[in-house]
């Protein structure tokens, strides 16, 4: 994955093994999406050096960041993230500015994706390496990281087990946006609404909206 340190946009990503074929394909795609000269920071993977030289030529300022970690703890807490013992920045080509040489943003983005997508969370029963599962979910996670939103957001789904989103009324002519609001319900109350909605042949949110409108009309 590549990420812009300023805007946090993700121009490109690739799901696959860290081999020469994927490295060259990934870096070539990044170069094709960038117009101006940029500064690039990567980890110590040696294949990046040849791939970036082939894709960018001399039109890049490139440096590598190599982090050394403390030995893994033994016993309780051994699954905790290891602490960084030292960080070494090595200029590779061009004139990279040292203070901007960092892989922290992309590491944080990877962590966000791993924590938000269970198939990427190691040491859990949801972890998976199957491409047919990992590929699409990586794309969804990258979309969220780039845009700050879930591709499925705004679908009108129930926000939690104890809340139900009220139905959205039909948009009136000239009305730019219809309003929604949430109501807290107990489990038994929600079950009653869902049962009544099923008998009426409509969604629970629509059934609740109609009942509320009828109640307001009667009182007015």
Backbone as CSV, one residue per row, in Angstrom:
resi,resn,N_x,N_y,N_z,CA_x,CA_y,CA_z,C_x,C_y,C_z
1,UNK,0.848,-1.191,0.000,0.000,0.000,0.000,0.882,1.239,0.000
2,UNK,0.447,2.234,-0.739,1.129,3.524,-0.698,0.144,4.573,-0.204
3,UNK,0.630,5.521,0.599,-0.241,6.548,1.164,0.471,7.886,1.126
4,UNK,-0.270,8.948,0.819,0.275,10.292,0.812,0.313,10.819,2.241
5,UNK,1.475,11.274,2.663,1.657,11.690,4.058,0.858,12.932,4.408
6,UNK,0.518,13.767,3.434,-0.204,15.004,3.708,-1.711,14.819,3.669
7,UNK,-2.211,14.298,2.560,-3.660,14.161,2.384,-4.204,12.844,2.907
8,UNK,-3.338,11.859,3.134,-3.699,10.494,3.564,-4.461,9.727,2.477
9,UNK,-4.402,10.207,1.244,-5.001,9.473,0.142,-4.150,8.244,-0.186
10,UNK,-4.802,7.203,-0.679,-4.124,5.954,-1.024,-4.166,5.798,-2.542
11,UNK,-3.098,6.174,-3.245,-3.118,6.100,-4.710,-3.173,4.669,-5.241
12,UNK,-2.560,3.717,-4.522,-2.488,2.360,-5.055,-2.249,1.363,-3.940
13,UNK,-2.707,0.142,-4.150,-2.396,-0.957,-3.241,-2.410,-2.245,-4.039
14,UNK,-1.807,-3.275,-3.487,-1.765,-4.569,-4.158,-1.780,-5.660,-3.096
15,UNK,-2.584,-6.682,-3.330,-2.664,-7.816,-2.417,-1.902,-8.985,-3.032
16,UNK,-0.909,-9.477,-2.329,-0.121,-10.598,-2.846,1.146,-10.783,-2.043
17,UNK,1.973,-11.723,-2.464,3.225,-11.994,-1.777,4.247,-10.899,-2.072
18,UNK,5.191,-10.760,-1.139,6.236,-9.754,-1.319,7.360,-10.341,-2.181
19,UNK,7.046,-10.585,-3.440,8.050,-11.111,-4.367,8.348,-10.065,-5.434
20,UNK,9.278,-10.386,-6.328,9.729,-9.421,-7.328,8.617,-9.054,-8.302
21,UNK,7.810,-10.020,-8.702,6.746,-9.760,-9.672,5.739,-8.764,-9.106
22,UNK,5.262,-9.028,-7.894,4.280,-8.123,-7.287,4.882,-6.765,-6.946
23,UNK,6.151,-6.762,-6.507,6.809,-5.496,-6.169,6.927,-4.602,-7.396
24,UNK,7.352,-5.169,-8.528,7.480,-4.386,-9.758,6.122,-3.897,-10.252
25,UNK,5.097,-4.760,-10.172,3.759,-4.371,-10.616,3.206,-3.254,-9.741
26,UNK,3.413,-3.368,-8.436,2.906,-2.367,-7.501,3.578,-1.019,-7.716
27,UNK,4.910,-1.001,-7.774,5.641,0.261,-7.932,5.349,0.889,-9.289
28,UNK,5.209,0.081,-10.329,4.884,0.609,-11.657,3.516,1.275,-11.650
29,UNK,2.566,0.685,-10.926,1.233,1.275,-10.845,1.277,2.593,-10.086
30,UNK,2.079,2.646,-9.019,2.222,3.897,-8.264,2.809,4.984,-9.160
31,UNK,3.861,4.661,-9.910,4.516,5.645,-10.776,3.558,6.154,-11.851
32,UNK,2.693,5.275,-12.348,1.762,5.670,-13.402,0.697,6.630,-12.894
33,UNK,0.464,6.654,-11.600,-0.586,7.495,-11.022,-0.068,8.841,-10.504
34,UNK,1.249,9.031,-10.522,1.834,10.262,-10.005,2.392,11.100,-11.148
35,UNK,2.155,12.402,-11.071,2.548,13.301,-12.154,3.864,14.007,-11.856
36,UNK,4.020,14.478,-10.616,5.193,15.279,-10.279,6.253,14.434,-9.573
37,UNK,7.403,15.009,-9.383,8.478,14.362,-8.637,8.054,14.243,-7.180
38,UNK,8.274,13.091,-6.577,7.849,12.848,-5.205,9.008,12.282,-4.393
39,UNK,8.819,12.307,-3.083,9.752,11.627,-2.180,9.078,10.366,-1.672
40,UNK,9.774,9.256,-1.732,9.219,7.965,-1.342,10.038,7.366,-0.210
41,UNK,9.327,6.810,0.769,9.965,6.072,1.861,9.395,4.661,1.887
42,UNK,10.258,3.658,1.997,9.811,2.265,2.101,10.542,1.591,3.247
43,UNK,10.110,0.349,3.535,10.860,-0.437,4.497,12.117,-0.986,3.803
44,UNK,12.804,-1.902,4.442,14.095,-2.361,3.933,14.041,-3.451,2.886
45,UNK,12.878,-3.717,2.293,12.782,-4.749,1.270,13.678,-4.375,0.084
46,UNK,14.657,-5.230,-0.232,15.642,-4.892,-1.262,15.024,-4.782,-2.653
47,UNK,13.946,-5.524,-2.891,13.325,-5.490,-4.218,12.745,-4.127,-4.552
48,UNK,12.486,-3.303,-3.545,11.987,-1.960,-3.805,13.016,-1.116,-4.560
49,UNK,14.292,-1.334,-4.278,15.343,-0.505,-4.876,15.318,-0.627,-6.392
50,UNK,15.330,-1.848,-6.902,15.317,-2.052,-8.348,13.974,-1.644,-8.951
51,UNK,12.882,-1.944,-8.251,11.561,-1.627,-8.777,11.361,-0.119,-8.907
52,UNK,11.777,0.648,-7.904,11.623,2.103,-7.944,12.552,2.713,-8.984
53,UNK,13.737,2.179,-9.126,14.660,2.683,-10.141,14.106,2.444,-11.538
54,UNK,13.487,1.277,-11.755,12.932,0.957,-13.069,11.693,1.786,-13.379
55,UNK,10.866,2.057,-12.363,9.603,2.766,-12.590,9.768,4.285,-12.622
56,UNK,10.628,4.822,-11.736,10.760,6.281,-11.615,12.026,6.824,-12.272
57,UNK,13.038,5.991,-12.419,14.308,6.478,-12.943,14.956,7.452,-11.969
58,UNK,15.432,8.567,-12.506,16.071,9.585,-11.661,15.078,10.605,-11.128
59,UNK,13.811,10.482,-11.502,12.792,11.475,-11.125,12.121,11.114,-9.804
60,UNK,12.919,10.873,-8.767,12.380,10.517,-7.463,13.439,10.735,-6.392
61,UNK,12.966,11.086,-5.194,13.825,11.149,-4.011,13.423,9.992,-3.110
62,UNK,14.288,9.037,-2.948,13.913,7.762,-2.322,14.851,7.414,-1.173
63,UNK,14.236,6.969,-0.064,15.013,6.517,1.093,14.304,5.330,1.738
64,UNK,15.091,4.504,2.414,14.543,3.344,3.121,14.630,3.559,4.627
65,UNK,13.626,3.010,5.324,13.589,3.057,6.783,13.666,1.630,7.302
66,UNK,14.698,1.323,8.066,14.871,-0.019,8.629,14.741,0.079,10.144
67,UNK,13.727,-0.573,10.678,13.489,-0.558,12.119,13.946,-1.865,12.739
68,UNK,14.654,-1.774,13.843,15.112,-2.948,14.588,14.257,-3.076,15.843
69,UNK,13.723,-4.271,16.053,12.817,-4.499,17.186,13.483,-5.335,18.269
70,UNK,13.018,-5.130,19.489,13.511,-5.936,20.593,13.051,-7.375,20.429
71,UNK,13.751,-8.274,21.067,13.395,-9.691,20.974,12.007,-9.915,21.559
72,UNK,11.270,-10.874,20.984,9.932,-11.189,21.478,9.978,-11.647,22.923
73,UNK,9.000,-11.163,23.697,8.920,-11.564,25.100,8.497,-13.023,25.203
74,UNK,8.943,-13.682,26.240,8.586,-15.080,26.491,7.667,-15.131,27.702
75,UNK,6.569,-15.896,27.600,5.622,-15.996,28.700,4.461,-15.041,28.492
76,UNK,3.822,-14.605,29.595,2.669,-13.704,29.480,3.039,-12.430,28.728
77,UNK,2.159,-12.018,27.841,2.408,-10.807,27.080,3.252,-11.020,25.842
78,UNK,3.556,-12.264,25.482,4.437,-12.519,24.341,3.798,-12.143,23.013
79,UNK,2.470,-11.945,23.012,1.803,-11.558,21.774,1.666,-10.046,21.642
80,UNK,2.213,-9.306,22.586,2.178,-7.854,22.495,3.118,-7.384,21.383
81,UNK,2.816,-6.253,20.749,3.700,-5.752,19.693,5.097,-5.492,20.245
82,UNK,6.140,-5.899,19.518,7.506,-5.654,20.009,7.843,-4.172,19.974
83,UNK,8.718,-3.751,20.850,9.131,-2.355,20.905,10.248,-2.101,19.896
84,UNK,10.243,-0.904,19.326,11.274,-0.523,18.361,12.550,-0.167,19.126
85,UNK,13.640,-0.859,18.791,14.912,-0.611,19.468,15.694,0.505,18.781
86,UNK,15.643,0.539,17.439,16.359,1.578,16.705,15.749,1.751,15.323
87,UNK,15.981,2.927,14.737,15.495,3.235,13.389,16.642,3.814,12.574
88,UNK,16.855,3.256,11.392,17.939,3.715,10.516,17.352,4.178,9.181
89,UNK,17.664,5.411,8.786,17.205,5.969,7.514,18.365,5.997,6.525
90,UNK,18.154,5.405,5.356,19.218,5.305,4.360,18.775,5.919,3.033
91,UNK,19.388,7.014,2.583,19.062,7.573,1.262,19.477,6.588,0.170
92,UNK,18.608,6.396,-0.822,18.899,5.474,-1.915,19.141,6.222,-3.220
93,UNK,18.264,7.162,-3.547,18.436,7.925,-4.781,17.860,9.323,-4.604
94,UNK,18.334,10.268,-5.437,17.871,11.640,-5.335,18.365,12.317,-4.072
95,UNK,17.577,13.265,-3.580,17.928,14.007,-2.366,16.749,14.010,-1.395
96,UNK,16.442,12.872,-0.782,15.311,12.822,0.167,15.591,13.665,1.404
97,UNK,14.566,14.376,1.860,14.688,15.187,3.071,14.533,14.268,4.276
98,UNK,15.513,14.259,5.157,15.564,13.291,6.245,14.347,13.346,7.157
99,UNK,13.871,14.558,7.466,12.758,14.676,8.407,11.450,14.129,7.829
100,UNK,11.390,13.978,6.506,10.194,13.434,5.867,10.309,11.945,5.559
101,UNK,11.441,11.365,5.856,11.636,9.930,5.621,10.959,9.157,6.751
102,UNK,9.831,8.523,6.449,9.053,7.835,7.480,8.078,6.853,6.838
103,UNK,7.847,5.757,7.525,6.831,4.781,7.097,5.710,4.686,8.134
104,UNK,5.645,5.648,9.040,4.681,5.584,10.142,3.240,5.669,9.663
105,UNK,2.981,6.524,8.652,1.600,6.700,8.195,1.046,5.423,7.561
106,UNK,1.847,4.789,6.715,1.365,3.563,6.073,1.263,2.420,7.078
107,UNK,2.140,2.406,8.077,2.046,1.394,9.129,0.766,1.593,9.942
108,UNK,0.426,2.846,10.230,-0.801,3.131,10.966,-2.026,2.753,10.133
109,UNK,-1.971,3.020,8.828,-3.078,2.663,7.951,-3.257,1.148,7.900
110,UNK,-2.157,0.419,7.817,-2.235,-1.038,7.837,-2.846,-1.541,9.143
111,UNK,-2.480,-0.905,10.256,-3.036,-1.301,11.546,-4.534,-1.045,11.584
112,UNK,-4.971,0.110,11.071,-6.404,0.409,11.043,-7.172,-0.649,10.258
113,UNK,-6.607,-1.062,9.123,-7.273,-2.072,8.303,-7.307,-3.406,9.031
114,UNK,-6.204,-3.778,9.657,-6.158,-5.058,10.379,-7.145,-5.084,11.544
115,UNK,-7.304,-3.963,12.216,-8.218,-3.925,13.351,-9.669,-3.821,12.903
116,UNK,-9.905,-3.217,11.736,-11.272,-3.051,11.260,-11.787,-4.214,10.445
117,UNK,-10.880,-5.000,9.852,-11.253,-6.159,9.041,-10.707,-7.407,9.722
118,UNK,-11.604,-8.217,10.268,-11.177,-9.329,11.118,-10.325,-10.354,10.388
119,UNK,-10.469,-10.490,9.089,-9.660,-11.463,8.369,-8.200,-11.037,8.273
120,UNK,-7.889,-9.797,8.627,-6.511,-9.330,8.649,-5.922,-9.333,10.061
121,UNK,-6.742,-9.606,11.077,-6.265,-9.550,12.458,-5.612,-10.867,12.830
122,UNK,-4.310,-10.859,12.984,-3.578,-12.078,13.288,-3.928,-12.605,14.676
123,UNK,-3.643,-13.894,14.889,-3.851,-14.561,16.175,-5.324,-14.549,16.580
124,UNK,-6.232,-14.557,15.605,-7.659,-14.681,15.876,-8.220,-15.760,14.956
125,UNK,-9.398,-16.276,15.310,-9.995,-17.316,14.480,-10.616,-16.750,13.208
126,UNK,-10.575,-15.425,13.026,-11.077,-14.826,11.801,-9.988,-14.572,10.772
127,UNK,-8.723,-14.798,11.141,-7.599,-14.503,10.254,-7.626,-15.415,9.033
128,UNK,-7.356,-14.852,7.863,-7.389,-15.635,6.629,-6.350,-15.107,5.657
129,UNK,-5.776,-16.026,4.866,-4.844,-15.643,3.814,-5.376,-15.976,2.430
130,UNK,-6.614,-16.465,2.360,-7.175,-16.803,1.056,-7.428,-15.531,0.262
131,UNK,-6.941,-15.515,-0.979,-7.031,-14.303,-1.785,-8.472,-13.915,-2.063
132,UNK,-9.350,-14.927,-2.286,-10.739,-14.601,-2.620,-11.448,-13.915,-1.470
133,UNK,-10.924,-14.081,-0.235,-11.492,-13.378,0.915,-10.732,-12.091,1.211
134,UNK,-9.404,-12.165,1.144,-8.568,-11.033,1.544,-8.608,-9.908,0.520
135,UNK,-8.584,-10.234,-0.769,-8.531,-9.209,-1.801,-9.650,-8.199,-1.729
136,UNK,-10.913,-8.614,-1.814,-12.017,-7.648,-1.760,-12.065,-6.869,-0.460
137,UNK,-11.714,-7.511,0.651,-11.775,-6.821,1.933,-10.653,-5.807,2.071
138,UNK,-9.509,-6.090,1.446,-8.429,-5.114,1.443,-8.867,-3.857,0.700
139,UNK,-9.560,-4.071,-0.419,-10.037,-2.938,-1.204,-11.012,-2.092,-0.396
140,UNK,-11.930,-2.758,0.317,-12.898,-2.027,1.129,-12.203,-1.260,2.244
141,UNK,-11.192,-1.895,2.864,-10.459,-1.212,3.925,-9.675,-0.031,3.410
142,UNK,-9.108,-0.160,2.217,-8.364,0.942,1.634,-9.285,2.092,1.290
143,UNK,-10.486,1.780,0.832,-11.467,2.818,0.514,-11.795,3.605,1.774
144,UNK,-11.994,2.883,2.860,-12.311,3.582,4.118,-11.151,4.453,4.549
145,UNK,-9.908,3.915,4.436,-8.752,4.698,4.840,-8.562,5.935,3.997
146,UNK,-8.871,5.834,2.701,-8.664,6.969,1.807,-9.761,8.007,1.941
147,UNK,-10.985,7.561,2.100,-12.129,8.487,2.082,-12.681,8.781,3.467
148,UNK,-12.252,8.030,4.488,-12.766,8.256,5.828,-14.194,7.819,5.979
149,UNK,-14.664,6.875,5.142,-16.049,6.428,5.193,-16.136,4.980,4.788
150,UNK,-17.159,4.309,5.284,-17.428,2.928,4.931,-18.225,2.904,3.639
151,UNK,-17.801,2.088,2.622,-18.564,2.027,1.379,-20.025,1.645,1.601
152,UNK,-20.312,0.953,2.715,-21.683,0.541,2.966,-22.463,1.519,3.823
153,UNK,-21.808,2.605,4.242,-22.503,3.557,5.109,-23.628,4.241,4.358
154,UNK,-24.669,4.620,5.105,-25.800,5.291,4.499,-26.798,4.339,3.885
155,UNK,-26.627,3.038,4.151,-27.535,2.062,3.560,-28.821,1.929,4.360
156,UNK,-28.925,2.602,5.519,-30.140,2.560,6.314,-30.233,1.333,7.193
157,UNK,-29.107,0.637,7.405,-29.171,-0.560,8.222,-29.274,-0.189,9.699
158,UNK,-29.667,-1.152,10.533,-29.804,-0.918,11.964,-28.439,-0.599,12.546
159,UNK,-28.343,0.450,13.341,-27.050,0.896,13.827,-26.550,0.059,14.998
160,UNK,-27.411,-0.589,15.741,-26.989,-1.466,16.826,-28.163,-2.345,17.211
161,UNK,-27.901,-3.258,18.131,-28.954,-4.183,18.535,-30.029,-3.506,19.367
162,UNK,-29.731,-2.351,19.943,-30.702,-1.696,20.818,-31.306,-0.452,20.181
163,UNK,-30.998,-0.215,18.897,-31.548,0.948,18.232,-32.135,0.526,16.892
164,UNK,-33.121,1.227,16.455,-33.693,0.996,15.137,-33.815,2.333,14.436
165,UNK,-33.331,2.394,13.198,-33.384,3.645,12.447,-34.780,3.812,11.855
166,UNK,-35.406,4.936,12.113,-36.741,5.173,11.615,-36.719,5.296,10.096
167,UNK,-37.810,4.907,9.443,-37.872,4.903,7.988,-37.741,6.296,7.395
168,UNK,-37.147,6.356,6.243,-36.978,7.630,5.562,-38.241,7.936,4.754
169,UNK,-38.922,9.038,4.998,-40.146,9.360,4.252,-39.821,9.685,2.808
170,UNK,-40.806,9.552,1.911,-40.582,9.895,0.507,-40.174,11.353,0.381
171,UNK,-39.253,11.609,-0.551,-38.770,12.972,-0.743,-39.833,13.800,-1.460
172,UNK,-40.189,14.929,-0.872,-41.183,15.816,-1.482,-40.526,16.638,-2.582
173,UNK,-41.307,17.106,-3.556,-40.745,17.937,-4.624,-40.045,19.162,-4.052
174,UNK,-38.819,19.370,-4.474,-38.055,20.515,-3.992,-37.360,20.276,-2.669
175,UNK,-37.618,19.118,-2.022,-36.985,18.805,-0.753,-35.620,18.223,-1.029
176,UNK,-34.569,18.863,-0.522,-33.210,18.413,-0.840,-32.820,17.167,-0.060
177,UNK,-33.341,17.019,1.146,-32.910,15.901,1.983,-33.991,15.558,2.995
178,UNK,-34.279,14.242,3.145,-35.237,13.796,4.152,-34.495,13.501,5.458
179,UNK,-35.181,13.689,6.586,-34.538,13.536,7.882,-34.736,12.139,8.445
180,UNK,-33.795,11.691,9.264,-33.903,10.416,9.972,-33.541,10.653,11.429
181,UNK,-33.999,9.765,12.307,-33.598,9.817,13.702,-33.693,8.418,14.282
182,UNK,-33.076,8.207,15.447,-33.018,6.887,16.075,-33.830,6.866,17.350
183,UNK,-34.363,5.706,17.690,-35.159,5.513,18.899,-34.600,4.305,19.646
184,UNK,-34.386,4.451,20.937,-33.908,3.331,21.750,-35.075,2.403,22.087
185,UNK,-34.854,1.103,21.942,-35.889,0.111,22.214,-35.320,-1.034,23.025
186,UNK,-36.165,-1.605,23.883,-35.784,-2.845,24.557,-35.904,-3.990,23.560
187,UNK,-35.313,-5.104,23.894,-35.337,-6.241,22.981,-36.762,-6.713,22.719
188,UNK,-37.613,-6.736,23.779,-38.987,-7.203,23.584,-39.793,-6.214,22.747
189,UNK,-39.526,-4.901,22.922,-40.228,-3.896,22.131,-39.854,-4.016,20.651
190,UNK,-38.596,-4.227,20.418,-38.153,-4.372,19.040,-38.760,-5.608,18.392
191,UNK,-38.834,-6.699,19.172,-39.429,-7.932,18.645,-40.897,-7.720,18.287
192,UNK,-41.624,-6.960,19.115,-43.028,-6.669,18.834,-43.178,-5.870,17.539
193,UNK,-42.290,-4.872,17.346,-42.357,-4.049,16.135,-42.048,-4.890,14.903
194,UNK,-41.037,-5.731,14.995,-40.674,-6.558,13.850,-41.784,-7.537,13.498
195,UNK,-42.451,-8.090,14.532,-43.548,-9.022,14.278,-44.721,-8.307,13.615
196,UNK,-45.056,-7.117,14.114,-46.157,-6.352,13.527,-45.841,-5.936,12.096
197,UNK,-44.587,-5.557,11.846,-44.181,-5.157,10.496,-44.255,-6.337,9.536
198,UNK,-43.880,-7.515,10.027,-43.941,-8.709,9.177,-45.385,-9.035,8.798
199,UNK,-46.282,-8.872,9.755,-47.696,-9.123,9.452,-48.236,-8.117,8.444
200,UNK,-47.722,-6.884,8.516,-48.167,-5.851,7.591,-47.468,-5.927,6.244
201,UNK,-46.424,-6.744,6.169,-45.713,-6.904,4.908,-44.789,-5.756,4.561
202,UNK,-44.289,-5.032,5.581,-43.376,-3.911,5.336,-42.173,-4.045,6.257
203,UNK,-41.157,-3.204,6.045,-39.999,-3.188,6.923,-40.361,-2.596,8.278
204,UNK,-39.602,-3.001,9.297,-39.875,-2.510,10.654,-39.769,-0.994,10.720
205,UNK,-38.785,-0.416,10.014,-38.619,1.038,10.047,-39.830,1.747,9.428
206,UNK,-40.343,1.205,8.325,-41.497,1.811,7.672,-42.755,1.667,8.523
207,UNK,-42.905,0.505,9.160,-44.063,0.294,10.033,-44.043,1.273,11.195
208,UNK,-42.868,1.465,11.806,-42.751,2.398,12.925,-43.032,3.823,12.480
209,UNK,-42.573,4.185,11.291,-42.827,5.535,10.781,-44.318,5.780,10.613
210,UNK,-45.035,4.789,10.054,-46.474,4.951,9.845,-47.216,5.083,11.166
211,UNK,-46.842,4.270,12.150,-47.513,4.326,13.456,-47.302,5.678,14.109
212,UNK,-46.081,6.196,14.033,-45.807,7.499,14.637,-46.593,8.606,13.942
213,UNK,-46.664,8.569,12.627,-47.415,9.588,11.886,-48.901,9.515,12.216
214,UNK,-49.433,8.285,12.337,-50.853,8.133,12.686,-51.131,8.690,14.084
215,UNK,-50.207,8.411,15.029,-50.390,8.892,16.395,-50.346,10.418,16.450
216,UNK,-49.421,11.016,15.710,-49.328,12.473,15.690,-50.565,13.086,15.042
217,UNK,-51.056,12.458,13.970,-52.241,12.984,13.271,-53.459,12.946,14.152
218,UNK,-53.617,11.875,14.937,-54.775,11.759,15.818,-54.770,12.840,16.894
219,UNK,-53.594,13.135,17.456,-53.513,14.131,18.525,-53.672,15.542,17.992
220,UNK,-53.274,15.754,16.754,-53.394,17.091,16.185,-54.805,17.301,15.619
